[in-house]
Amino acid sequence: MTVDRLELGTRILPLSNIQKLTVSLLATLLVTGCSINEFGLIHTEIMQTETASVYVTSAPGIHLDTRDAQPSLTLGHYKATHVFVAPSSEAEEAILPANPFQTQHPHLSASRVVGLQLKSGEGETSFTLGLREHTSLSALDRTQSDCRLIRYLPNNLEQTFLRVSDGGDCFLEL
C-alpha cells in the first residue's frame, strides 16, 4: 500500500516522505490493535499452581498500562507476567478476580517489550526503543518478619512456586 496523497473532503494534500511514513505507521498501529490495562485487543491467561496464581498478559499494537506504580505506554508488543499468592481455599479459588490488582500486589513482575515504550513513575523514568526485559520483586512489609521463597521459570510457568511466611519455615527447600 502506497500513500501519495491525503484526501480531506474535496482537498487533496501532497505528502512528504516523513508524512507518508507517519501516516503508514499510524495506520499499521491502528490495524494491529489498542488496549488499556486489561481492556481492548489483549490476551490474558490465568494459571493456577499449588502455591501461586500467575497472570500473563500479552498485547500487540498500542498498549497503555496504568495498574502499576510506573505507568507505561508501549507501541509494539507488550508481555507481562505477574505472580500472586494462590487462593487459600476452594471457595476463594472459585471467585478468582479477573483483575487481581484491585485486591493485592504481585510478589513478582516480569515484562518483555519489543518496540517503543515510555515509562514514568516514582521508581523509574525510561524510554526504550528495541527490546527490553525486566523482572522485579515487590518489597515485603518491614514491620513484619516475613520472608518469601519464589521459583520462577519464564519458560515453564506451571512450576512457579511462591511461599510467604513469618520466617519460621523460610529456609525449607522448594
SULSUL-V743155 format. One line per field, one symbol per residue. ss: DSSP state (H for helix, E for strand, C for the rest). phi: phi as a letter, one per 40 degrees, with the letter a starting at -180 (. if undefined). A space follows every 50 residues. Layout:
ss = ???
phi = ???
This chain:
ss = CCCCEEEECCEEEECCHHHHHHHHHHHHHHHHCEEECCEECCEEEEEECC CEEEEEEEEEEEEEECCCCEEEEEEEEEEEEEEEECCCCHHHHHCCCCCH HHCCCCCEEEEEEEEEEEEEECCCEEEEEEEEEEEEECCCCCCCCCEEEE ECCCCCHHHCEEEEECCCCCCCCC
phi = .bbbabcbgbcbbcbccccccccccccccccchbabfbbhcabbbbbbbc babbbbbbacgcbbbbcccbdabbbibbbbbbbbccdcacccccbdccbc ccbabccbbbbbbbhbbbbaaccababbbhbabababccccccbbcbbbb bbbdcaccccbabbbchcbccccc
